[in-house]
Amino acid sequence: MVTGGEQMVCVTGAGGFIGSWLVKELLHRGYAVRGAAREPADIKNAHLYVLDGGREGLSLYRADVLDRNSLRAAFALCDGVFHVASPVSNDPELLPAAIEGTKNVINAAADMGVKRVVFTSSFGAVYMNPNRRSDQIVDESCWSDLEFCKQTQVDSHITNGLLETIITNLPHRWYSAELVLLREDVGREDGDGGGVEERGAAVGGRAGRHLSTYMRGTKECVPERRRRVRRRARDVARAHALVYEHRGAHGRYLCIGSVIHRSDFVRLLRELFPQYPITSRCEDNSKPMVKSYKFSVQRLEALGMQFTPLKESLYNTVIKLTRQGSSTCSNLMSFSLVNHDQI
């Protein structure tokens, strides 16, 4: 099993949501970390240097996934690479960049003798299949139906499905690095406040905006039939480190903490914070809930992964947002905070 110490690793997309948490986790584990970014001096990356160990253990390199030479420079002398920068978007213009960029990362890693690459995908490449039985357990052997994704115009799932297909079918002679695919999809509503703690004003993010609509009562009803896959950003970062450090880890790994209907999610909010005017209305109670798939995370748990319970994660997120005075949740400060012993 590999640990930090003398190891140097590179994280593409280091300044992003997942990338920031991954850098934080790797620094905590003792790795020397290189962050690859198109504009290292951009203010959006400044929060990385104030992470614990950031001043000593972090360096930022200018690199673009469409520029293989810049990737080679960033990967030089690195033992491992975490490719987090591949976009997950419904913008069809990003599809070529995602595919070519990922190819460049894999080939540049091979060029520089990188020993191990962890590629971050989305669970969208797993569950979008209308022919799958609702009672089937979804695991690493499952794939989304690309034709169905095209018909429904879910381009982000097409992107991730194509990327994984390309990577898993690369001839071995193309690269010397050992590949691990990590499948994740972060539910920002119950993550870690939208970013690392040291990120300051950026802590609110999508998590704060979405939660505040419920907490302030501005969301009048809940889309009853929608379901969401959720896990904590810190858990996702930990999962990256686990699959990298276990040399026997290979192939795909699902990183899915829980699946919950939106109405159940809001009901949990009301239980945790009864003093807030959170709606109890659903858009259409006459329609049955969409049955949720069950996901298997046995492969990841076999490496020692333990997911943070949703209730704990959600509670901590709301408390953090209100106490830090996030602009998106500033109106929540007028409400009293519940005691920690509710968890």
Secondary structure as GFF3:
##gff-version 3
##sequence-region A 1 343
A	DSSP	beta_strand	8	12	.	.	.	ID=ss1
A	DSSP	alpha_helix	17	28	.	.	.	ID=ss2
A	DSSP	beta_strand	32	37	.	.	.	ID=ss3
A	DSSP	three_ten_helix	43	50	.	.	.	ID=ss4
A	DSSP	alpha_helix	54	57	.	.	.	ID=ss5
A	DSSP	beta_strand	58	62	.	.	.	ID=ss6
A	DSSP	alpha_helix	68	75	.	.	.	ID=ss7
A	DSSP	beta_strand	80	83	.	.	.	ID=ss8
A	DSSP	alpha_helix	94	111	.	.	.	ID=ss9
A	DSSP	beta_strand	116	122	.	.	.	ID=ss10
A	DSSP	alpha_helix	124	127	.	.	.	ID=ss11
A	DSSP	beta_strand	137	138	.	.	.	ID=ss12
A	DSSP	alpha_helix	146	151	.	.	.	ID=ss13
A	DSSP	alpha_helix	155	168	.	.	.	ID=ss14
A	DSSP	three_ten_helix	172	174	.	.	.	ID=ss15
A	DSSP	beta_strand	178	184	.	.	.	ID=ss16
A	DSSP	three_ten_helix	188	190	.	.	.	ID=ss17
A	DSSP	three_ten_helix	197	203	.	.	.	ID=ss18
A	DSSP	alpha_helix	205	215	.	.	.	ID=ss19
A	DSSP	beta_strand	227	230	.	.	.	ID=ss20
A	DSSP	alpha_helix	233	245	.	.	.	ID=ss21
A	DSSP	beta_strand	251	255	.	.	.	ID=ss22
A	DSSP	beta_strand	258	261	.	.	.	ID=ss23
A	DSSP	alpha_helix	262	272	.	.	.	ID=ss24
A	DSSP	beta_strand	294	295	.	.	.	ID=ss25
A	DSSP	alpha_helix	298	301	.	.	.	ID=ss26
A	DSSP	alpha_helix	310	323	.	.	.	ID=ss27
A	DSSP	three_ten_helix	327	334	.	.	.	ID=ss28
A	DSSP	three_ten_helix	340	342	.	.	.	ID=ss29
###
